[in-house]
Amino acid sequence: MNTDDLSERDDAQGSGGDFRARVIDALRTVYDPEIPVNIYDLGLVYGLDVDEDSGEVAIRMTLTAPGCPVAQTFPSIVEESVLDVAGVSAARVELVWDPPWTRALMSDAARLELGMY
């Protein structure tokens, strides 16, 4: 499985490049319910494991706050989005709280979108 700790957030062309890029594109269609930015650029996705051969995708992500009202339902929304990608046979989202999300995790594109420069 191709594991990525997302330290290089925009490097979608590693192992499994095109497949991985399509999964990231799908993640970018899911928006945080409180901040009008997609979850990938917002920095909520901490890890992305893709296995193109089996079609399995595992996502480690957080939310902006532990008390977020969508904490119970949001992982399934993310899973459904990824399952729509051609070649994905299974998607699993693990919600984690450590490390806590901070604005420092946002991509440059997200900061620009929110006028935070």
SULGI-V732361 format. One record per residue. RES is the residue in three letters. OMEGA is omega in whole degrees, 0 to 359 (NA if undefined). Layout:
[[RES/OMEGA] [RES/OMEGA]]
This chain:
[[MET/179] [ASN/182] [THR/180] [ASP/176] [ASP/175] [LEU/175] [SER/173] [GLU/190] [ARG/185] [ASP/180] [ASP/182] [ALA/186] [GLN/176] [GLY/177] [SER/182] [GLY/188] [GLY/185] [ASP/178] [PHE/179] [ARG/180] [ALA/179] [ARG/177] [VAL/178] [ILE/177] [ASP/178] [ALA/178] [LEU/180] [ARG/175] [THR/181] [VAL/183] [TYR/174] [ASP/183] [PRO/183] [GLU/181] [ILE/187] [PRO/179] [VAL/180] [ASN/187] [ILE/181] [TYR/180] [ASP/177] [LEU/179] [GLY/180] [LEU/179] [VAL/182] [TYR/182] [GLY/181] [LEU/178] [ASP/179] [VAL/176] [ASP/184] [GLU/181] [ASP/181] [SER/182] [GLY/182] [GLU/179] [VAL/176] [ALA/183] [ILE/171] [ARG/183] [MET/178] [THR/173] [LEU/184] [THR/178] [ALA/180] [PRO/180] [GLY/182] [CYS/184] [PRO/181] [VAL/185] [ALA/181] [GLN/187] [THR/187] [PHE/178] [PRO/180] [SER/176] [ILE/178] [VAL/179] [GLU/180] [GLU/179] [SER/181] [VAL/179] [LEU/178] [ASP/181] [VAL/178] [ALA/178] [GLY/179] [VAL/180] [SER/180] [ALA/177] [ALA/180] [ARG/178] [VAL/175] [GLU/178] [LEU/181] [VAL/182] [TRP/181] [ASP/4] [PRO/178] [PRO/178] [TRP/172] [THR/179] [ARG/180] [ALA/180] [LEU/182] [MET/176] [SER/176] [ASP/180] [ALA/179] [ALA/178] [ARG/177] [LEU/181] [GLU/181] [LEU/180] [GLY/184] [MET/176] [TYR/NA]]
